Amino acid sequence: MIAAGAAYDGRYTIASVTATVITLTTSTGATSDTRTAALTNPASIGNPSGTNDLELESSHNATGDVGLEAADSIYLTETRGTLRLALAEALAGDIRITVRETATTTTAADISTGSFTGTVTFTGTMITRTSGSFDTDGFEANTTLRVTGGTPYDGWYTIASVGALALTLTSNFGPTLGVASDTRSGVTLTGFGSLDEDRRSAVVDLLRSLADRFPQVILITHIDSVREGFDRVIRVGLDVSRGVATVRDEPVGGQDVAA
């Protein structure tokens, strides 16, 4: 973010950084204009209140690793593709790192190719079809599913298992508009991966290493397989029939979750 009381004030995405030059992915519109400006808070990465993340496209021109260290807090959003995080250390504050789940440019290992458009039936936690194969279409368990097509069920879900004619999700669609099942045409299903198993384990290990520095570490994710790495799981769902969010504690490792 640039704050100078000038025409260039606003939020930009950093493409690259050197000792004396910050290169942006979009132009400020100026040919050359020298100003005195505040670019960042010297103690924090991102706004120290947590209301305005530093936005970074870390692999804009080539693959890059990211190391973060701040005297206070770190609030960072990777705007596109994969964030390869080498270090994140906030000496006296909080850390919040956001990676957007998107179909924009990324590596083949990070995204599922699952895609289907046609007629499907929504029933409880399942999406079924009458022909073809979700397996052949590239859908995978423990990845994120996006439903679009103007249905009441449009949104983001996590795939629990994949069969030729059925996708089973980790959360229920809720009562299906008062009927046992609901068949819709023109529905597009898109599967998105995130991290492979090795990278997921590395992220969980990194978060565990922060436990001795912070009283609480919170991970928000669509990837169900990381749940075993945490002491408490709170699942947020959607009750389509009532149009409200649902929140519930879930047991971890076969044990009840403490309140």
Order of alpha helices (4+ residues) and beta strands (2+ residues): beta-beta-beta-beta-beta-beta-beta-beta-beta-beta-beta-beta-beta-alpha-beta-beta
